[in-house]
């Protein structure tokens, strides 16, 4: 055999091997495992009982009978129970004058609980963390909260730290996406992802009804998760991320203004939820699903949907039987981990995806037990599924979140082993689901609806 053909053959073989090795390396880096996670459970002395809620409302002398009736209606229909948590400054009757210390203490409580728990459960040392991503939407101190975690837990000097703010309730998956993208450039990376919200400085004390809604829904919480692309951890991981889709429709004015952190006419700060929010959520949800469906659903279901859609168009009316063409997401998803933003949000998603009460039970129970903990809510929903032993090896989980901006983000996971950790639900999971979700507010305070419409400001006592 001539030397030149032999050398050429060897070079081609070497090049093919190098290409194959590079492709395998890219696949390894693109892998993202959820090693473990922990949800923050504040101390019991921070629970917002019916009596405490009444006392908080009573001491706000700006409120009158119309505001009392509005708040009662909202909280009765909110879907939350009596075991959610508030910041300490509200418990201490200092919601009108929060301090920086109040906000930092709230964050430290979260860090000391959830971060310590997830590191211990995963048997990972703080020195093993290569990447830190933290998102807290409405609190951005200097030094940053990421810096605070680095110092508090002694992370390495070369740790990559990212601090996100202003991203709303959908920021949890934004953080996961950021961590995954960093992993694409770094093999064998251990990422610590923290997600929470700062309630201490953001309790609204005014009378703007669009801003009073938040006090009825948002509560304290937070979650810490460990993600990695190191294949050595696959056997210990809980889930593997298969895809993540983000939709941002903030270029539309009404969507951008659907949920805004602003001052009211009297200069009091709060989160305003506009009437355009449901419409913005539907638009963002539709944008997200159009890109998500081809990536997670079987070809047969996509073909069936396309055929029905074509038939409907050809006949210029609804498809046979009068039913509109609709994708069956259950053909590719076993469990739906939905953001518990409120009963209306959960119900809207349920109808859009054609789900039943079993599918949305985890979101409803999370709203009842913990309230809306903003971007961390999804992890409480996932923890409910795990506590109920719903998640088994091979199951497919779809997470869907909504957030200001306006955004809809989704992620698709595959469970890698049977899961049965009760986590933050351990002491109460046996009580869920309760016989009914009726909270005691109407029973205790419903008499305000029978009073004559008179009295404003401090002229009317709540009790």
Buried (B, 14 or more C-beta within 10 A) or exposed (E): EEEEEEEEEEEEEEEEEEEEEEEEEEEBBEBBBBBBBBBBBBEEEBBBEBEBBBBBBBBBEBBBBBBBBBBBBBBBBBBBBBBBBBBBBBBEEBBEEBEEEBBBBBBBBBBEBBBBBBBEBBEBEBEBBBBBBBBBBBBEBEEBBBBBBBEBBEBEEEBBBBBBBBBBBBBBBBBBBBBBEBBEEEEBBBBBBBBBBBBBBBBBBBBBBBBBBBBBBBBBBBBBBBBBBBBEBBEBBBBBBBEBBBBBBBEBEBBBBBBBBEEBEEEBBBBBBBEBBBBBBBBBBEBBBEEBBEEBBEEEBBEBBEEBBEBBEEEEEEBEEEEEBEBBBBBBBBBBBBBBBBBBBBBBBBEBBEBEEEBBBBBBBBBBBBBBBBBBBBBBBBBBBBBBEBBEEEBBBBBBBBBBBBBBBBBBBBBBBEBEBBBBBEEBBEEBBEEEBEBBBBEBBEEBEEEEEEBEEEEBEBE
